[in-house]
Amino acid sequence: MWTDIVYAVGDLFTVLFVFFEVIQNYFNDLLLLTGFVGFAYWMYVQHNFSKKANVPSEVGDRGFEGWYKDENKQIK
C-alpha cells in the first residue's frame, strides 16, 4: 500500500517537472542576457549624465576644490 503511494508521488513529480526538461537553461540564458543588456544601457545613461554635469568628476580636475561652495554651480 505505501509503496503504491510513494510510486504515485514519484510519477506525479516526474510529470510535473517535464516542463523544466523542455526549457533547460534557456530561461537562465535569457536572464543573463537581459542583465548584460540592462547593465550596458545603464552605463550609457550614466555616461550621458556625466557629460551633462557641470561639476568636476576627479579630485585632480581644475576647479574641484570648493565647487560646492559656489552658488551658481549646481548639478543639472
PDB file of N, CA, C, O and CB in Angstrom:
ATOM      1  N   MET A   1       0.815  -1.188   0.000  1.00  0.00           N
ATOM      2  CA  MET A   1       0.000   0.000   0.000  1.00  0.00           C
ATOM      3  C   MET A   1       0.865   1.262   0.000  1.00  0.00           C
ATOM      4  O   MET A   1       0.676   2.139  -0.843  1.00  0.00           O
ATOM      5  CB  MET A   1      -0.931  -0.007   1.198  1.00  0.00           C
ATOM      6  N   TRP A   2       1.811   1.362   0.937  1.00  0.00           N
ATOM      7  CA  TRP A   2       2.664   2.536   0.987  1.00  0.00           C
ATOM      8  C   TRP A   2       3.558   2.629  -0.242  1.00  0.00           C
ATOM      9  O   TRP A   2       3.877   3.726  -0.700  1.00  0.00           O
ATOM     10  CB  TRP A   2       3.507   2.515   2.245  1.00  0.00           C
ATOM     11  N   THR A   3       3.951   1.513  -0.760  1.00  0.00           N
ATOM     12  CA  THR A   3       4.793   1.511  -1.953  1.00  0.00           C
ATOM     13  C   THR A   3       4.056   2.133  -3.131  1.00  0.00           C
ATOM     14  O   THR A   3       4.654   2.885  -3.901  1.00  0.00           O
ATOM     15  CB  THR A   3       5.235   0.084  -2.298  1.00  0.00           C
ATOM     16  N   ASP A   4       2.775   1.834  -3.284  1.00  0.00           N
ATOM     17  CA  ASP A   4       1.983   2.414  -4.370  1.00  0.00           C
ATOM     18  C   ASP A   4       1.858   3.930  -4.226  1.00  0.00           C
ATOM     19  O   ASP A   4       1.905   4.656  -5.218  1.00  0.00           O
ATOM     20  CB  ASP A   4       0.592   1.777  -4.408  1.00  0.00           C
ATOM     21  N   ILE A   5       1.699   4.404  -2.996  1.00  0.00           N
ATOM     22  CA  ILE A   5       1.592   5.850  -2.759  1.00  0.00           C
ATOM     23  C   ILE A   5       2.913   6.540  -3.087  1.00  0.00           C
ATOM     24  O   ILE A   5       2.921   7.595  -3.721  1.00  0.00           O
ATOM     25  CB  ILE A   5       1.188   6.138  -1.291  1.00  0.00           C
ATOM     26  N   VAL A   6       4.014   5.959  -2.666  1.00  0.00           N
ATOM     27  CA  VAL A   6       5.327   6.547  -2.933  1.00  0.00           C
ATOM     28  C   VAL A   6       5.594   6.586  -4.430  1.00  0.00           C
ATOM     29  O   VAL A   6       6.081   7.595  -4.942  1.00  0.00           O
ATOM     30  CB  VAL A   6       6.436   5.756  -2.212  1.00  0.00           C
ATOM     31  N   TYR A   7       5.285   5.505  -5.142  1.00  0.00           N
ATOM     32  CA  TYR A   7       5.488   5.485  -6.585  1.00  0.00           C
ATOM     33  C   TYR A   7       4.546   6.467  -7.286  1.00  0.00           C
ATOM     34  O   TYR A   7       4.927   7.070  -8.290  1.00  0.00           O
ATOM     35  CB  TYR A   7       5.279   4.068  -7.131  1.00  0.00           C
ATOM     36  N   ALA A   8       3.339   6.636  -6.780  1.00  0.00           N
ATOM     37  CA  ALA A   8       2.396   7.592  -7.368  1.00  0.00           C
ATOM     38  C   ALA A   8       2.913   9.019  -7.209  1.00  0.00           C
ATOM     39  O   ALA A   8       2.837   9.818  -8.142  1.00  0.00           O
ATOM     40  CB  ALA A   8       1.002   7.452  -6.716  1.00  0.00           C
ATOM     41  N   VAL A   9       3.434   9.336  -6.035  1.00  0.00           N
ATOM     42  CA  VAL A   9       4.007  10.669  -5.814  1.00  0.00           C
ATOM     43  C   VAL A   9       5.219  10.872  -6.719  1.00  0.00           C
ATOM     44  O   VAL A   9       5.396  11.951  -7.285  1.00  0.00           O
ATOM     45  CB  VAL A   9       4.406  10.859  -4.326  1.00  0.00           C
ATOM     46  N   GLY A  10       6.043   9.855  -6.856  1.00  0.00           N
ATOM     47  CA  GLY A  10       7.205   9.948  -7.744  1.00  0.00           C
ATOM     48  C   GLY A  10       6.801  10.154  -9.186  1.00  0.00           C
ATOM     49  O   GLY A  10       7.421  10.950  -9.892  1.00  0.00           O
ATOM     50  N   ASP A  11       5.770   9.452  -9.641  1.00  0.00           N
ATOM     51  CA  ASP A  11       5.271   9.638 -11.009  1.00  0.00           C
ATOM     52  C   ASP A  11       4.692  11.035 -11.199  1.00  0.00           C
ATOM     53  O   ASP A  11       4.862  11.646 -12.254  1.00  0.00           O
ATOM     54  CB  ASP A  11       4.208   8.582 -11.341  1.00  0.00           C
ATOM     55  N   LEU A  12       4.004  11.541 -10.170  1.00  0.00           N
ATOM     56  CA  LEU A  12       3.449  12.891 -10.242  1.00  0.00           C
ATOM     57  C   LEU A  12       4.558  13.923 -10.420  1.00  0.00           C
ATOM     58  O   LEU A  12       4.453  14.809 -11.267  1.00  0.00           O
ATOM     59  CB  LEU A  12       2.630  13.204  -8.980  1.00  0.00           C
ATOM     60  N   PHE A  13       5.617  13.812  -9.626  1.00  0.00           N
ATOM     61  CA  PHE A  13       6.727  14.751  -9.757  1.00  0.00           C
ATOM     62  C   PHE A  13       7.428  14.603 -11.104  1.00  0.00           C
ATOM     63  O   PHE A  13       7.881  15.597 -11.672  1.00  0.00           O
ATOM     64  CB  PHE A  13       7.729  14.547  -8.623  1.00  0.00           C
ATOM     65  N   THR A  14       7.522  13.411 -11.611  1.00  0.00           N
ATOM     66  CA  THR A  14       8.134  13.196 -12.922  1.00  0.00           C
ATOM     67  C   THR A  14       7.348  13.932 -13.994  1.00  0.00           C
ATOM     68  O   THR A  14       7.936  14.559 -14.875  1.00  0.00           O
ATOM     69  CB  THR A  14       8.211  11.693 -13.252  1.00  0.00           C
ATOM     70  N   VAL A  15       6.024  13.862 -13.928  1.00  0.00           N
ATOM     71  CA  VAL A  15       5.179  14.542 -14.915  1.00  0.00           C
ATOM     72  C   VAL A  15       5.249  16.057 -14.731  1.00  0.00           C
ATOM     73  O   VAL A  15       5.306  16.801 -15.710  1.00  0.00           O
ATOM     74  CB  VAL A  15       3.716  14.058 -14.801  1.00  0.00           C
ATOM     75  N   LEU A  16       5.243  16.511 -13.487  1.00  0.00           N
ATOM     76  CA  LEU A  16       5.251  17.951 -13.234  1.00  0.00           C
ATOM     77  C   LEU A  16       6.545  18.620 -13.687  1.00  0.00           C
ATOM     78  O   LEU A  16       6.523  19.770 -14.124  1.00  0.00           O
ATOM     79  CB  LEU A  16       5.035  18.215 -11.762  1.00  0.00           C
ATOM     80  N   PHE A  17       7.660  17.923 -13.590  1.00  0.00           N
ATOM     81  CA  PHE A  17       8.946  18.536 -13.905  1.00  0.00           C
ATOM     82  C   PHE A  17       9.411  18.292 -15.335  1.00  0.00           C
ATOM     83  O   PHE A  17      10.553  18.608 -15.668  1.00  0.00           O
ATOM     84  CB  PHE A  17       9.982  18.030 -12.963  1.00  0.00           C
ATOM     85  N   VAL A  18       8.553  17.738 -16.187  1.00  0.00           N
ATOM     86  CA  VAL A  18       8.890  17.594 -17.609  1.00  0.00           C
ATOM     87  C   VAL A  18       9.087  18.978 -18.225  1.00  0.00           C
ATOM     88  O   VAL A  18       9.905  19.153 -19.128  1.00  0.00           O
ATOM     89  CB  VAL A  18       7.777  16.806 -18.371  1.00  0.00           C
ATOM     90  N   PHE A  19       8.332  19.955 -17.730  1.00  0.00           N
ATOM     91  CA  PHE A  19       8.450  21.328 -18.216  1.00  0.00           C
ATOM     92  C   PHE A  19       9.882  21.837 -18.108  1.00  0.00           C
ATOM     93  O   PHE A  19      10.371  22.508 -19.017  1.00  0.00           O
ATOM     94  CB  PHE A  19       7.513  22.246 -17.440  1.00  0.00           C
ATOM     95  N   PHE A  20      10.550  21.527 -17.018  1.00  0.00           N
ATOM     96  CA  PHE A  20      11.916  22.006 -16.824  1.00  0.00           C
ATOM     97  C   PHE A  20      12.904  21.314 -17.753  1.00  0.00           C
ATOM     98  O   PHE A  20      13.931  21.894 -18.106  1.00  0.00           O
ATOM     99  CB  PHE A  20      12.338  21.801 -15.386  1.00  0.00           C
ATOM    100  N   GLU A  21      12.609  20.096 -18.147  1.00  0.00           N
ATOM    101  CA  GLU A  21      13.466  19.423 -19.118  1.00  0.00           C
ATOM    102  C   GLU A  21      13.351  20.083 -20.480  1.00  0.00           C
ATOM    103  O   GLU A  21      14.309  20.095 -21.254  1.00  0.00           O
ATOM    104  CB  GLU A  21      13.107  17.937 -19.217  1.00  0.00           C
ATOM    105  N   VAL A  22      12.180  20.633 -20.773  1.00  0.00           N
ATOM    106  CA  VAL A  22      11.960  21.281 -22.067  1.00  0.00           C
ATOM    107  C   VAL A  22      12.708  22.610 -22.132  1.00  0.00           C
ATOM    108  O   VAL A  22      13.390  22.890 -23.117  1.00  0.00           O
ATOM    109  CB  VAL A  22      10.454  21.503 -22.316  1.00  0.00           C
ATOM    110  N   ILE A  23      12.583  23.432 -21.085  1.00  0.00           N
ATOM    111  CA  ILE A  23      13.218  24.756 -21.148  1.00  0.00           C
ATOM    112  C   ILE A  23      14.694  24.713 -20.811  1.00  0.00           C
ATOM    113  O   ILE A  23      15.435  25.599 -21.238  1.00  0.00           O
ATOM    114  CB  ILE A  23      12.521  25.710 -20.212  1.00  0.00           C
ATOM    115  N   GLN A  24      15.142  23.746 -20.084  1.00  0.00           N
ATOM    116  CA  GLN A  24      16.543  23.556 -19.694  1.00  0.00           C
ATOM    117  C   GLN A  24      17.153  24.864 -19.223  1.00  0.00           C
ATOM    118  O   GLN A  24      16.640  25.464 -18.279  1.00  0.00           O
ATOM    119  CB  GLN A  24      17.359  22.986 -20.864  1.00  0.00           C
ATOM    120  N   ASN A  25      18.221  25.325 -19.841  1.00  0.00           N
ATOM    121  CA  ASN A  25      18.901  26.541 -19.390  1.00  0.00           C
ATOM    122  C   ASN A  25      18.512  27.775 -20.192  1.00  0.00           C
ATOM    123  O   ASN A  25      19.131  28.827 -20.030  1.00  0.00           O
ATOM    124  CB  ASN A  25      20.389  26.347 -19.464  1.00  0.00           C
ATOM    125  N   TYR A  26      17.506  27.675 -21.052  1.00  0.00           N
ATOM    126  CA  TYR A  26      17.145  28.821 -21.879  1.00  0.00           C
ATOM    127  C   TYR A  26      16.673  29.998 -21.031  1.00  0.00           C
ATOM    128  O   TYR A  26      16.991  31.148 -21.332  1.00  0.00           O
ATOM    129  CB  TYR A  26      16.061  28.430 -22.875  1.00  0.00           C
ATOM    130  N   PHE A  27      15.927  29.718 -19.989  1.00  0.00           N
ATOM    131  CA  PHE A  27      15.460  30.795 -19.121  1.00  0.00           C
ATOM    132  C   PHE A  27      16.635  31.473 -18.416  1.00  0.00           C
ATOM    133  O   PHE A  27      16.668  32.699 -18.312  1.00  0.00           O
ATOM    134  CB  PHE A  27      14.459  30.253 -18.086  1.00  0.00           C
ATOM    135  N   ASN A  28      17.583  30.700 -17.938  1.00  0.00           N
ATOM    136  CA  ASN A  28      18.768  31.279 -17.290  1.00  0.00           C
ATOM    137  C   ASN A  28      19.570  32.113 -18.279  1.00  0.00           C
ATOM    138  O   ASN A  28      20.060  33.188 -17.932  1.00  0.00           O
ATOM    139  CB  ASN A  28      19.656  30.172 -16.693  1.00  0.00           C
ATOM    140  N   ASP A  29      19.706  31.627 -19.505  1.00  0.00           N
ATOM    141  CA  ASP A  29      20.418  32.389 -20.529  1.00  0.00           C
ATOM    142  C   ASP A  29      19.695  33.693 -20.836  1.00  0.00           C
ATOM    143  O   ASP A  29      20.329  34.728 -21.044  1.00  0.00           O
ATOM    144  CB  ASP A  29      20.573  31.559 -21.806  1.00  0.00           C
ATOM    145  N   LEU A  30      18.367  33.642 -20.864  1.00  0.00           N
ATOM    146  CA  LEU A  30      17.585  34.849 -21.103  1.00  0.00           C
ATOM    147  C   LEU A  30      17.801  35.868 -19.984  1.00  0.00           C
ATOM    148  O   LEU A  30      17.980  37.056 -20.252  1.00  0.00           O
ATOM    149  CB  LEU A  30      16.096  34.506 -21.228  1.00  0.00           C
ATOM    150  N   LEU A  31      17.785  35.413 -18.749  1.00  0.00           N
ATOM    151  CA  LEU A  31      18.020  36.326 -17.630  1.00  0.00           C
ATOM    152  C   LEU A  31      19.426  36.915 -17.661  1.00  0.00           C
ATOM    153  O   LEU A  31      19.612  38.097 -17.371  1.00  0.00           O
ATOM    154  CB  LEU A  31      17.794  35.606 -16.310  1.00  0.00           C
ATOM    155  N   LEU A  32      20.402  36.108 -18.006  1.00  0.00           N
ATOM    156  CA  LEU A  32      21.778  36.587 -18.092  1.00  0.00           C
ATOM    157  C   LEU A  32      21.918  37.633 -19.195  1.00  0.00           C
ATOM    158  O   LEU A  32      22.552  38.668 -18.991  1.00  0.00           O
ATOM    159  CB  LEU A  32      22.740  35.417 -18.344  1.00  0.00           C
ATOM    160  N   LEU A  33      21.338  37.373 -20.346  1.00  0.00           N
ATOM    161  CA  LEU A  33      21.385  38.321 -21.458  1.00  0.00           C
ATOM    162  C   LEU A  33      20.669  39.618 -21.093  1.00  0.00           C
ATOM    163  O   LEU A  33      21.152  40.707 -21.403  1.00  0.00           O
ATOM    164  CB  LEU A  33      20.755  37.703 -22.719  1.00  0.00           C
ATOM    165  N   THR A  34      19.521  39.500 -20.436  1.00  0.00           N
ATOM    166  CA  THR A  34      18.783  40.688 -20.001  1.00  0.00           C
ATOM    167  C   THR A  34      19.614  41.517 -19.025  1.00  0.00           C
ATOM    168  O   THR A  34      19.602  42.746 -19.090  1.00  0.00           O
ATOM    169  CB  THR A  34      17.449  40.282 -19.349  1.00  0.00           C
ATOM    170  N   GLY A  35      20.327  40.863 -18.133  1.00  0.00           N
ATOM    171  CA  GLY A  35      21.181  41.577 -17.191  1.00  0.00           C
ATOM    172  C   GLY A  35      22.308  42.323 -17.880  1.00  0.00           C
ATOM    173  O   GLY A  35      22.599  43.467 -17.530  1.00  0.00           O
ATOM    174  N   PHE A  36      22.947  41.690 -18.856  1.00  0.00           N
ATOM    175  CA  PHE A  36      24.029  42.361 -19.580  1.00  0.00           C
ATOM    176  C   PHE A  36      23.510  43.542 -20.394  1.00  0.00           C
ATOM    177  O   PHE A  36      24.142  44.597 -20.430  1.00  0.00           O
ATOM    178  CB  PHE A  36      24.744  41.371 -20.499  1.00  0.00           C
ATOM    179  N   VAL A  37      22.373  43.371 -21.042  1.00  0.00           N
ATOM    180  CA  VAL A  37      21.792  44.468 -21.820  1.00  0.00           C
ATOM    181  C   VAL A  37      21.395  45.613 -20.891  1.00  0.00           C
ATOM    182  O   VAL A  37      21.633  46.779 -21.206  1.00  0.00           O
ATOM    183  CB  VAL A  37      20.562  43.977 -22.632  1.00  0.00           C
ATOM    184  N   GLY A  38      20.799  45.290 -19.763  1.00  0.00           N
ATOM    185  CA  GLY A  38      20.431  46.325 -18.799  1.00  0.00           C
ATOM    186  C   GLY A  38      21.643  47.059 -18.254  1.00  0.00           C
ATOM    187  O   GLY A  38      21.606  48.278 -18.082  1.00  0.00           O
ATOM    188  N   PHE A  39      22.722  46.326 -17.978  1.00  0.00           N
ATOM    189  CA  PHE A  39      23.950  46.958 -17.490  1.00  0.00           C
ATOM    190  C   PHE A  39      24.542  47.882 -18.548  1.00  0.00           C
ATOM    191  O   PHE A  39      24.985  48.983 -18.222  1.00  0.00           O
ATOM    192  CB  PHE A  39      24.982  45.891 -17.085  1.00  0.00           C
ATOM    193  N   ALA A  40      24.556  47.453 -19.815  1.00  0.00           N
ATOM    194  CA  ALA A  40      25.087  48.291 -20.891  1.00  0.00           C
ATOM    195  C   ALA A  40      24.245  49.555 -21.053  1.00  0.00           C
ATOM    196  O   ALA A  40      24.788  50.643 -21.244  1.00  0.00           O
ATOM    197  CB  ALA A  40      25.130  47.506 -22.218  1.00  0.00           C
ATOM    198  N   TYR A  41      22.932  49.414 -20.979  1.00  0.00           N
ATOM    199  CA  TYR A  41      22.060  50.588 -21.083  1.00  0.00           C
ATOM    200  C   TYR A  41      22.303  51.551 -19.917  1.00  0.00           C
ATOM    201  O   TYR A  41      22.368  52.764 -20.114  1.00  0.00           O
ATOM    202  CB  TYR A  41      20.577  50.156 -21.115  1.00  0.00           C
ATOM    203  N   TRP A  42      22.436  51.010 -18.712  1.00  0.00           N
ATOM    204  CA  TRP A  42      22.662  51.863 -17.547  1.00  0.00           C
ATOM    205  C   TRP A  42      23.994  52.599 -17.651  1.00  0.00           C
ATOM    206  O   TRP A  42      24.081  53.764 -17.263  1.00  0.00           O
ATOM    207  CB  TRP A  42      22.622  51.031 -16.264  1.00  0.00           C
ATOM    208  N   MET A  43      25.023  51.948 -18.164  1.00  0.00           N
ATOM    209  CA  MET A  43      26.309  52.615 -18.349  1.00  0.00           C
ATOM    210  C   MET A  43      26.191  53.722 -19.392  1.00  0.00           C
ATOM    211  O   MET A  43      26.825  54.769 -19.254  1.00  0.00           O
ATOM    212  CB  MET A  43      27.389  51.601 -18.765  1.00  0.00           C
ATOM    213  N   TYR A  44      25.390  53.506 -20.431  1.00  0.00           N
ATOM    214  CA  TYR A  44      25.145  54.536 -21.448  1.00  0.00           C
ATOM    215  C   TYR A  44      24.449  55.746 -20.817  1.00  0.00           C
ATOM    216  O   TYR A  44      24.824  56.889 -21.076  1.00  0.00           O
ATOM    217  CB  TYR A  44      24.286  53.964 -22.612  1.00  0.00           C
ATOM    218  N   VAL A  45      23.441  55.488 -19.993  1.00  0.00           N
ATOM    219  CA  VAL A  45      22.724  56.574 -19.322  1.00  0.00           C
ATOM    220  C   VAL A  45      23.660  57.322 -18.377  1.00  0.00           C
ATOM    221  O   VAL A  45      23.633  58.552 -18.332  1.00  0.00           O
ATOM    222  CB  VAL A  45      21.506  56.025 -18.547  1.00  0.00           C
ATOM    223  N   GLN A  46      24.484  56.601 -17.623  1.00  0.00           N
ATOM    224  CA  GLN A  46      25.421  57.251 -16.709  1.00  0.00           C
ATOM    225  C   GLN A  46      26.436  58.101 -17.471  1.00  0.00           C
ATOM    226  O   GLN A  46      26.819  59.178 -17.011  1.00  0.00           O
ATOM    227  CB  GLN A  46      26.146  56.204 -15.858  1.00  0.00           C
ATOM    228  N   HIS A  47      26.870  57.619 -18.631  1.00  0.00           N
ATOM    229  CA  HIS A  47      27.809  58.388 -19.457  1.00  0.00           C
ATOM    230  C   HIS A  47      27.167  59.705 -19.887  1.00  0.00           C
ATOM    231  O   HIS A  47      27.813  60.753 -19.857  1.00  0.00           O
ATOM    232  CB  HIS A  47      28.247  57.568 -20.702  1.00  0.00           C
ATOM    233  N   ASN A  48      25.901  59.651 -20.285  1.00  0.00           N
ATOM    234  CA  ASN A  48      25.213  60.883 -20.682  1.00  0.00           C
ATOM    235  C   ASN A  48      25.033  61.824 -19.495  1.00  0.00           C
ATOM    236  O   ASN A  48      25.165  63.038 -19.650  1.00  0.00           O
ATOM    237  CB  ASN A  48      23.852  60.556 -21.301  1.00  0.00           C
ATOM    238  N   PHE A  49      24.734  61.289 -18.321  1.00  0.00           N
ATOM    239  CA  PHE A  49      24.629  62.133 -17.133  1.00  0.00           C
ATOM    240  C   PHE A  49      25.965  62.788 -16.811  1.00  0.00           C
ATOM    241  O   PHE A  49      26.002  63.960 -16.434  1.00  0.00           O
ATOM    242  CB  PHE A  49      24.142  61.312 -15.936  1.00  0.00           C
ATOM    243  N   SER A  50      27.049  62.059 -16.951  1.00  0.00           N
ATOM    244  CA  SER A  50      28.371  62.607 -16.652  1.00  0.00           C
ATOM    245  C   SER A  50      28.742  63.713 -17.629  1.00  0.00           C
ATOM    246  O   SER A  50      29.395  64.683 -17.245  1.00  0.00           O
ATOM    247  CB  SER A  50      29.427  61.504 -16.688  1.00  0.00           C
ATOM    248  N   LYS A  51      28.332  63.580 -18.892  1.00  0.00           N
ATOM    249  CA  LYS A  51      28.622  64.626 -19.871  1.00  0.00           C
ATOM    250  C   LYS A  51      27.846  65.900 -19.561  1.00  0.00           C
ATOM    251  O   LYS A  51      28.341  66.999 -19.812  1.00  0.00           O
ATOM    252  CB  LYS A  51      28.292  64.140 -21.283  1.00  0.00           C
ATOM    253  N   LYS A  52      26.640  65.771 -19.023  1.00  0.00           N
ATOM    254  CA  LYS A  52      25.812  66.937 -18.732  1.00  0.00           C
ATOM    255  C   LYS A  52      26.200  67.628 -17.427  1.00  0.00           C
ATOM    256  O   LYS A  52      25.840  68.787 -17.217  1.00  0.00           O
ATOM    257  CB  LYS A  52      24.362  66.531 -18.675  1.00  0.00           C
ATOM    258  N   ALA A  53      26.914  66.951 -16.562  1.00  0.00           N
ATOM    259  CA  ALA A  53      27.243  67.512 -15.250  1.00  0.00           C
ATOM    260  C   ALA A  53      28.216  68.673 -15.400  1.00  0.00           C
ATOM    261  O   ALA A  53      29.117  68.643 -16.239  1.00  0.00           O
ATOM    262  CB  ALA A  53      27.841  66.430 -14.329  1.00  0.00           C
ATOM    263  N   ASN A  54      28.021  69.691 -14.578  1.00  0.00           N
ATOM    264  CA  ASN A  54      28.920  70.843 -14.621  1.00  0.00           C
ATOM    265  C   ASN A  54      29.824  70.889 -13.398  1.00  0.00           C
ATOM    266  O   ASN A  54      30.338  71.950 -13.045  1.00  0.00           O
ATOM    267  CB  ASN A  54      28.120  72.136 -14.723  1.00  0.00           C
ATOM    268  N   VAL A  55      30.019  69.758 -12.759  1.00  0.00           N
ATOM    269  CA  VAL A  55      30.922  69.674 -11.615  1.00  0.00           C
ATOM    270  C   VAL A  55      32.082  68.761 -11.989  1.00  0.00           C
ATOM    271  O   VAL A  55      31.901  67.827 -12.771  1.00  0.00           O
ATOM    272  CB  VAL A  55      30.181  69.149 -10.340  1.00  0.00           C
ATOM    273  N   PRO A  56      33.264  69.011 -11.451  1.00  0.00           N
ATOM    274  CA  PRO A  56      34.401  68.142 -11.759  1.00  0.00           C
ATOM    275  C   PRO A  56      34.190  66.745 -11.186  1.00  0.00           C
ATOM    276  O   PRO A  56      33.652  66.582 -10.091  1.00  0.00           O
ATOM    277  CB  PRO A  56      35.702  68.745 -11.212  1.00  0.00           C
ATOM    278  N   SER A  57      34.619  65.753 -11.937  1.00  0.00           N
ATOM    279  CA  SER A  57      34.394  64.375 -11.501  1.00  0.00           C
ATOM    280  C   SER A  57      35.622  63.764 -10.844  1.00  0.00           C
ATOM    281  O   SER A  57      35.507  62.733 -10.183  1.00  0.00           O
ATOM    282  CB  SER A  57      33.973  63.524 -12.674  1.00  0.00           C
ATOM    283  N   GLU A  58      36.780  64.362 -11.004  1.00  0.00           N
ATOM    284  CA  GLU A  58      38.011  63.835 -10.417  1.00  0.00           C
ATOM    285  C   GLU A  58      38.609  64.868  -9.468  1.00  0.00           C
ATOM    286  O   GLU A  58      38.444  66.072  -9.661  1.00  0.00           O
ATOM    287  CB  GLU A  58      39.032  63.453 -11.522  1.00  0.00           C
ATOM    288  N   VAL A  59      39.295  64.389  -8.457  1.00  0.00           N
ATOM    289  CA  VAL A  59      39.909  65.282  -7.477  1.00  0.00           C
ATOM    290  C   VAL A  59      40.963  66.152  -8.141  1.00  0.00           C
ATOM    291  O   VAL A  59      41.123  67.315  -7.771  1.00  0.00           O
ATOM    292  CB  VAL A  59      40.530  64.478  -6.323  1.00  0.00           C
ATOM    293  N   GLY A  60      41.681  65.615  -9.110  1.00  0.00           N
ATOM    294  CA  GLY A  60      42.744  66.366  -9.765  1.00  0.00           C
ATOM    295  C   GLY A  60      42.252  67.352 -10.805  1.00  0.00           C
ATOM    296  O   GLY A  60      43.054  68.125 -11.330  1.00  0.00           O
ATOM    297  N   ASP A  61      40.974  67.358 -11.122  1.00  0.00           N
ATOM    298  CA  ASP A  61      40.454  68.280 -12.135  1.00  0.00           C
ATOM    299  C   ASP A  61      40.507  69.714 -11.631  1.00  0.00           C
ATOM    300  O   ASP A  61      40.393  69.989 -10.437  1.00  0.00           O
ATOM    301  CB  ASP A  61      39.013  67.906 -12.519  1.00  0.00           C
ATOM    302  N   ARG A  62      40.685  70.617 -12.589  1.00  0.00           N
ATOM    303  CA  ARG A  62      40.726  72.038 -12.264  1.00  0.00           C
ATOM    304  C   ARG A  62      39.353  72.461 -11.741  1.00  0.00           C
ATOM    305  O   ARG A  62      38.332  72.138 -12.347  1.00  0.00           O
ATOM    306  CB  ARG A  62      41.139  72.891 -13.510  1.00  0.00           C
ATOM    307  N   GLY A  63      39.326  73.158 -10.653  1.00  0.00           N
ATOM    308  CA  GLY A  63      38.078  73.655 -10.091  1.00  0.00           C
ATOM    309  C   GLY A  63      37.398  72.695  -9.135  1.00  0.00           C
ATOM    310  O   GLY A  63      36.269  72.944  -8.710  1.00  0.00           O
ATOM    311  N   PHE A  64      38.061  71.607  -8.789  1.00  0.00           N
ATOM    312  CA  PHE A  64      37.422  70.648  -7.881  1.00  0.00           C
ATOM    313  C   PHE A  64      37.249  71.224  -6.488  1.00  0.00           C
ATOM    314  O   PHE A  64      36.204  71.059  -5.859  1.00  0.00           O
ATOM    315  CB  PHE A  64      38.237  69.365  -7.806  1.00  0.00           C
ATOM    316  N   GLU A  65      38.274  71.894  -6.019  1.00  0.00           N
ATOM    317  CA  GLU A  65      38.245  72.424  -4.656  1.00  0.00           C
ATOM    318  C   GLU A  65      37.230  73.555  -4.558  1.00  0.00           C
ATOM    319  O   GLU A  65      37.374  74.580  -5.225  1.00  0.00           O
ATOM    320  CB  GLU A  65      39.647  72.918  -4.228  1.00  0.00           C
ATOM    321  N   GLY A  66      36.230  73.377  -3.750  1.00  0.00           N
ATOM    322  CA  GLY A  66      35.267  74.429  -3.482  1.00  0.00           C
ATOM    323  C   GLY A  66      34.155  74.565  -4.493  1.00  0.00           C
ATOM    324  O   GLY A  66      33.426  75.555  -4.438  1.00  0.00           O
ATOM    325  N   TRP A  67      33.977  73.636  -5.414  1.00  0.00           N
ATOM    326  CA  TRP A  67      32.911  73.779  -6.411  1.00  0.00           C
ATOM    327  C   TRP A  67      31.536  73.772  -5.757  1.00  0.00           C
ATOM    328  O   TRP A  67      30.593  74.365  -6.280  1.00  0.00           O
ATOM    329  CB  TRP A  67      32.998  72.659  -7.448  1.00  0.00           C
ATOM    330  N   TYR A  68      31.424  73.108  -4.624  1.00  0.00           N
ATOM    331  CA  TYR A  68      30.130  73.001  -3.952  1.00  0.00           C
ATOM    332  C   TYR A  68      29.795  74.250  -3.146  1.00  0.00           C
ATOM    333  O   TYR A  68      28.671  74.393  -2.666  1.00  0.00           O
ATOM    334  CB  TYR A  68      30.115  71.790  -3.044  1.00  0.00           C
ATOM    335  N   LYS A  69      30.762  75.156  -2.993  1.00  0.00           N
ATOM    336  CA  LYS A  69      30.528  76.370  -2.218  1.00  0.00           C
ATOM    337  C   LYS A  69      29.990  77.502  -3.088  1.00  0.00           C
ATOM    338  O   LYS A  69      29.402  78.452  -2.570  1.00  0.00           O
ATOM    339  CB  LYS A  69      31.814  76.809  -1.534  1.00  0.00           C
ATOM    340  N   ASP A  70      30.183  77.411  -4.395  1.00  0.00           N
ATOM    341  CA  ASP A  70      29.710  78.461  -5.290  1.00  0.00           C
ATOM    342  C   ASP A  70      28.205  78.320  -5.492  1.00  0.00           C
ATOM    343  O   ASP A  70      27.700  77.222  -5.724  1.00  0.00           O
ATOM    344  CB  ASP A  70      30.453  78.404  -6.650  1.00  0.00           C
ATOM    345  N   GLU A  71      27.493  79.450  -5.401  1.00  0.00           N
ATOM    346  CA  GLU A  71      26.039  79.403  -5.522  1.00  0.00           C
ATOM    347  C   GLU A  71      25.585  79.094  -6.941  1.00  0.00           C
ATOM    348  O   GLU A  71      24.540  78.471  -7.129  1.00  0.00           O
ATOM    349  CB  GLU A  71      25.442  80.713  -5.074  1.00  0.00           C
ATOM    350  N   ASN A  72      26.346  79.515  -7.935  1.00  0.00           N
ATOM    351  CA  ASN A  72      25.892  79.354  -9.314  1.00  0.00           C
ATOM    352  C   ASN A  72      26.222  77.981  -9.891  1.00  0.00           C
ATOM    353  O   ASN A  72      25.867  77.699 -11.035  1.00  0.00           O
ATOM    354  CB  ASN A  72      26.505  80.423 -10.179  1.00  0.00           C
ATOM    355  N   LYS A  73      26.883  77.137  -9.135  1.00  0.00           N
ATOM    356  CA  LYS A  73      27.215  75.802  -9.636  1.00  0.00           C
ATOM    357  C   LYS A  73      26.296  74.786  -8.980  1.00  0.00           C
ATOM    358  O   LYS A  73      26.237  74.669  -7.756  1.00  0.00           O
ATOM    359  CB  LYS A  73      28.707  75.452  -9.362  1.00  0.00           C
ATOM    360  N   GLN A  74      25.585  74.060  -9.816  1.00  0.00           N
ATOM    361  CA  GLN A  74      24.695  73.023  -9.311  1.00  0.00           C
ATOM    362  C   GLN A  74      24.600  71.902 -10.332  1.00  0.00           C
ATOM    363  O   GLN A  74      24.838  72.105 -11.523  1.00  0.00           O
ATOM    364  CB  GLN A  74      23.293  73.598  -8.997  1.00  0.00           C
ATOM    365  N   ILE A  75      24.259  70.756  -9.865  1.00  0.00           N
ATOM    366  CA  ILE A  75      24.112  69.607 -10.759  1.00  0.00           C
ATOM    367  C   ILE A  75      22.786  69.738 -11.484  1.00  0.00           C
ATOM    368  O   ILE A  75      21.740  69.917 -10.860  1.00  0.00           O
ATOM    369  CB  ILE A  75      24.192  68.255  -9.974  1.00  0.00           C
ATOM    370  N   LYS A  76      22.835  69.646 -12.806  1.00  0.00           N
ATOM    371  CA  LYS A  76      21.607  69.776 -13.608  1.00  0.00           C
ATOM    372  C   LYS A  76      21.159  68.425 -14.081  1.00  0.00           C
ATOM    373  O   LYS A  76      20.145  68.318 -14.770  1.00  0.00           O
ATOM    374  CB  LYS A  76      21.817  70.711 -14.808  1.00  0.00           C
TER     375      LYS A  76
END
